Amino acid sequence: MAILIDDPRWPAHGRLWAHLVSDASLDELHAFAAANGIPPRSFDLDHYDVPDSAHARLVAAGAQSVTGHELVRRLIASGLRVRARDRARTQQ
């Protein structure tokens, strides 16, 4: 079981953002996020969006820094990935 974070490279709201995921369970992900001050509103169905300013702190707290490709690969393998077409259905 691991908490994974990719590099902050997604622009929005004047800053760059990273994704924080678990390769095992959403409970593990939510617990890690709560313990590290990531607000619940940052959760987006299968990941948390986290600002670049939090990246180093989350890695120091135990998140494993991986490439975006590796993060998605492991999220899919975990069975926790919410596909784009399913994401659209949940947001209607």
Secondary structure, DSSP 4 states (H G I P E B T S, - for coil): --EEE--S-EEETTEEEEEEEESS-HHHHHHHHHHTT--GGGB-SS-EEEEHHHHHHHHHTTPEE--HHHHHHHHHHHT----HHHHHHHT-
